Amino acid sequence: MAWQDMGDSIKKVAESEPKPSSKLGAIGSIAWLSVLAGVIVAAIFVPGTAFMASTSNKVTKDIVDLPLALQDLPNPQTTRLLASNGSRIAYFYQENRQDVPLKSIAPVMQEAIISIEDYRFYEHGALDLKGTLRALMNNASDGNTQGGSSITQQLVKLTLVQQATTKEQRAAATEVSTARKIRELKLAINYEKKYEKDEILEHYLNIAYFGDGAYGVNAAAYHYFSVSPDKLSTAQAATLAGLVQNPEQYNPRVYPERALQRRNTVLGVMARLGKISRAEADKLSSTPIGLKITSFPNGCVDSDASFSCDYIRRYLLQEPALGDTVKQRQAMLERGGLTIKSNIDMSMQESVNDAVTKYVGATDKAIGSLALVEPGTGKVRALGQSRSMGKKKGQTYINFSVPRRYGDSNGFQAGSTFKMFTTAAALENGIPASKGYNSPQTMSFPTGAFKDCDGNGSGPWENLKNSTGAGSFTMVTALRKSINTYFAQLERDAGLCETVTMAKKMGIPVTEPDVKKGEPGSYIPSFTLGPIDVSPLHMAAAYAAPASGGEYCEPMPVAEIIDRTGRTIKKYKPECKRVMSKETAATVNAILVGLQQPGGFGHSNGTGLPIPSAAKTGTTNDAKAVWYVGYTPEISAASMIAGINSKGQPSGLVGKTLRGVPVSFAQAGGSSLAGPQWKAAMGPIAENLTPAKFDSASLPAAAPPVKSRSADRGNGDRRRGGGRDD
């Protein structure tokens, strides 16, 4: 721009302003315009550092510290978490935005925003001098802010606010001052040198805030009208264009009358500029806004799979592919516009949701939980619990279905479900399923009868009891009937070290001994009775090992992470390892199938399925938790009902009420409480599974399964709280 042209423009602006009421006022205006002209010239021609130094009385240190060139950073984008079928589970975002190219924005939307915000956008450079001079002069004279910024200047301001990294820089980027305005002009000039007008308009429409949590025109179009931005009508486009000046004041959901007036103003401007006819503007002005709201809930709370969602969120916060630190990973998750393809099956999730709320109420002093894992892959198919996510009564943010690192629950002892580990360890060490022991009602073991992996002997195990019978049993009958004294002897002969190691290989958290402190860790005689705190996800993944034919797979909730451009960041592959032979797995399955057949503990409580399935029960001392871990060749499901106190810690179930029904001592068992919950989920799920069979195994002749209730009242190692049979 030539010096003479600038002077003429300033003169025209001055002549168009109201005349001063006194000679002093006239002198003041002339002086102001002189200063103003110098400032504008300085902004355009003087190097940034010199300009800042020479106007230090107008510029705060924070403004000086802000960069003089905009960083070429992408806008924060919304991340989508998808189920295995592609349906949405949740959104994660700091700003709900999905950038779109200009060609995907309706031309009428482009015309509407230009008409109301910067109608000479394609005619001037970064600086619309006439509008800017008027705004600067009025702002300086009365301290009030007035519009006049070009779209490019607005874009610069929005970008500066977005890229500010400190509270002070954000304040500086929004400071009401001539210095800030001049700095934005300088940045805008540089910006227009770098980008074409269409690119600038695209950037503006994608960064602008349209109120009600909608950032960018795409989010706004979907939020207010449930249409894509290329489908916006003239009236809808006018509504959105009117919002950017003051998104909160004109929010059509909150202030419909204000929004209607503002929309009609935009329509009037569009008619005056010839973008639409006056007749069309009048006709559209008489119509209602016609909102059709689509919400974009942020996070997991409102999701139909809230605890599956939160598990995945916390899983991703530990994913190195998203950054070196948790802070970087969270930024990627909330700003990166990622597409997270999960392994959650929403049909299974729905069955789990129904099951856990059917048997345990939200305000009961207990928690019902289910976890589903696919054998052979480790894919986590669903997680659910009886309390919804939130902070109201009957709600919680603790995820009781997963390990502590993902949900803040310490877990619960799993009782006799641990006998599967002893069985697998024994079979792997050459002890046949026909192995028989005389298993009396009560047994005691002397010091040193059980040894850890370093050969260190255990303390004594006294007064171990059964409750489902006594006599001679084989591995088959003892596991089906859950005989405590049988499994104590089997663990002794198979090896405590081997038993604990087998559980460890199947993902169970094991504590190693501390010889210096004299602490045995997890290597205690009662290990076979499940004294270790675990989550339903631990147990579902562990039992998926025999279901798969002997391979343990790490739980895998995510299938793929894709960035905003469609590039795959990480594609997950099953992490599986063989932990037992196929023969051992087949034998374990053949034994546990008995619980799901007529006469078995589970089947007697209605857990049978129309397809091949196997299961094991578990109940802890004092019935603080009851378990039913069952599986088919295609899905492993761990069902748990546990008593909890106000802090979410284990508490006995006996005497508590579940859905208004008191729990008696006789009812507090794995097959009688957790079993029906398991069946409520697996019954509908089984309808969509194939009738796949387990590998066959030859078992010794077995006595008919007992038909009595499942709970043995044996006591484990009282020092560790041990487990009792089911």
Helices and strands as residue ranges (DSSP letters): H 3-16, H 23-45, H 48-54, H 61-65, E 79-82, E 88-92, G 102-104, H 107-117, H 129-142, H 151-163, H 167-173, H 178-194, H 197-207, H 216-225, G 229-231, H 234-241, H 256-272, H 278-285, H 306-316, G 320-322, H 326-335, E 339-342, H 346-359, E 366-373, E 380-385, E 388-389, E 395-396, H 404-407, E 412-413, G 415-418, H 419-428, E 437-439, E 442-445, E 461-465, E 471-473, H 475-481, H 484-494, H 496-505, G 525-529, E 533-534, H 536-548, E 551-553, E 558-562, E 568-571, E 576-578, H 582-592, G 593-596, G 603-605, E 614-620, G 621-623, E 625-631, E 636-643, E 657-658, E 661-662, I 670-674, H 675-686, E 723-724
